[in-house]
Structure formats: structure tokens, C-alpha cells
């Protein structure tokens, strides 16, 4: 589900990584170069998704704040320079960084985990993460199977390593961790109940990522089980309830369109089971096509 500009960004991303491999550019040099293309990090005001659930990220790099009645749970913090935007959006909603009690992460890439260290420092919150992504978070993204040591970010302390299916409870909210590896080895999606405007309960699903970028899927020595991991992740996600469709990037869920509908008084604009299913179906078909194409090329 990639529009024209994100496709261009992915090509630039892959090109910078290739240049780095040839010329041994340092991660800071790459980060400065990539920052020129960060249209996805444009600041945007917060928007309410459901009762007590808010989008507090940039125009595309998602971050979600959940008011539990006993403090906030925050999912993702964007790039390192997205953290001030997240904090500003929390203030706009009447919260402060000190209200954040638990930090969660979808995956340990620099555009979703880069701001975690600053939020952790400002809030004193505890960070929960899957064991395999915890490795990446603690070393600031170094050693990723795809990004290798490029596009690093400030290392962050992981206080608690999750197990698959673990329930994370704070106040009156419980989120469930679903390990959905492939995009990263510890990619984690999150489900939790939300209250709609009429009091009905719906199920929200924050999808980690299903993007294969320019991954080598077939016979990848750095990630031999990547295909089986992705297939497991699709099986998990396709069997989970997904009424309120959320994810690591706003464009996946048509964030700006839904934001406009909320502004026009549609309080349940994020209730979108068909959009969630269409997203999963489209990405699953594209993944299997990539595997088939690479399998044919490898013969």
C-alpha cells in the first residue's frame, strides 16, 4: 500500500544503503542525507481515535497515546527528532511526558524507535519490547539484518522483555503483544479493546509492519527463516479482530482522510474493518508475489 512518494523514499533509502556499502559512509552521514527526504516527519496536531486513544505522531510516522486512567501507554516515538513533536502533542492534549508510564515499540527501526530514548529520559517510563528487537534497541539499531550498522539512533534501555501473547496492563487498559516477525526479527503488533462514541467496544489492532522494502526473501543468510516468519505473521494478523485499524505508518490507514472526517464531526472515523482486511490482503498478495519472483530468479 505504497503511494508514489513513499516508493521514491524507499528507492532513495536503498540507494543510500548501497552507497554506504561501497564507500563505507558513517551512519551519521547517512542519517543527515536521509533527513533531507523526511517528508513523512512533518508535524501534525493530535487526533482522537477512540475514547482515550490518540494519534500523537507526525504526518506519517505513527505514535499512539492511550490514557489508561493511571497514566499513559505510548506506542512508538518516531525518528530521534520526532520525540519533540510527540511531546508537544501530549501537551496539546493536556498531558505531560511524566504521564507516560509504559513505552511500547512496534519495531526497532530508526523511524519508529529513534525517539524512544528521549521520551524515556523525559518521562521515566519503562520500555517493554520483544527479546529480538530489544537487542536492536539496546544497541541503537546496529546489527540489523537489513540495515546492518547504518541508520542508527540513540540506544535505549529495555526494562522488560515480552513473551508472545503477553498482556500488558495499566489502569483500565490491557494490550496484548503479538509477535509478527519479518520486517524485523522481533516485530510486534498490539491489540486492545477501545470504546466507540456510542459506548460499544471494538478491537483496535496496531500492525507492526509487513513491508519487505528491498529484502532478499529467498535464501537470505542473514535471516534464513524470513519467509516462514512473514507467513506466520500473516496467519496471526488475519485471524485477529481488527475493527479500529492502526499501524506504524499513518498512510496505511488513510490517516489524513480520517483526520478530516473527525474534524467534520465523525467521531468513529477510525472504525474501519474493511480497510484493515484490504490492507492485509493487498500486502499478503504482494509478499507471495515477491517470494515467487525471487524463487524463480534463484533457479
Phi, psi and omega in degrees: 000064186246128176274179187300312183295314175303325177298318178297318180298321179295321178295318177297316179304311180295321180296316179298320178296320179295317178299318180300318182297324183280317188254004177055046176291147180284154177305317178301322178298316179297318180297320178295319179295315183292332181299337178295341185250020186273050174300335181287354184254014179298131181297144176218149179290162179290160177217141180279132180265315178205182182298115179079008181237129188225143169272123183234017181269197180273195183299331181224330182278110192281147168211135185237132175249131182239119179275114185264357188085348178224037183110176185258145162256130180243127178253115177072154181218016173068203175294170175303323181270009170274336184307315178299327176295316179299315180297318178298321179291324175298316177299320180298333179271358180093011177255174173227165177304330181292345176283344180282119181257324182229133174253133175237158182224137174284312177200159194269037172271157188297336181271002177231338182246352185299329182269358186296320182300318180292318178295319178299317180296317183285333187257329189076011182291159175265137180260127175251136180206160176294153183302318183288323176283335175301323177302314181293319182297317183292334179252020173065033175090354182292145175083016177295144185296335182252311183278348182054236182257014181266161179058051179279170182212170181301126178302149183228142178283130174258118184275332185215127176266124185283162164246155182299130181086003182293140175267129177248115186243134171217130182057233183258021182236134174235125175252149178245131179275131176237113179288120182231068187289164180143298177295316161231165183290339180242021181312133184230123173262157187229133175239149178194152178281146176227157178260126176280174186297333180267009178092349178294151176264132176235165180255123175267145177227118175264107182276127183301281172189146176239008182290138175258002179043239174244039184297146164276112184268328184260127178055051179270109184294336179279345181204073187301329184258026184298320182293314180294327177294313178300316181296321174299317182296317176299319180299317179297307186294323182288345178257359178269143171299139180217081179273312178256106189273115179231167181188177185290342177233135181295330184294333180300323185256016182055054184304313185293323176295319180288325176301317180296322179293321176298318179298334178267014172097004180273097190288337181250037183298334183275355175286108192207062177303319179297322179296321178296312182296321179296320179298313180296316181298314182297315181290324179296315178299317181296321178298310182296326177295320178296317179298315180297318181294316180290326178295320178293321181291334184276351181282000000 
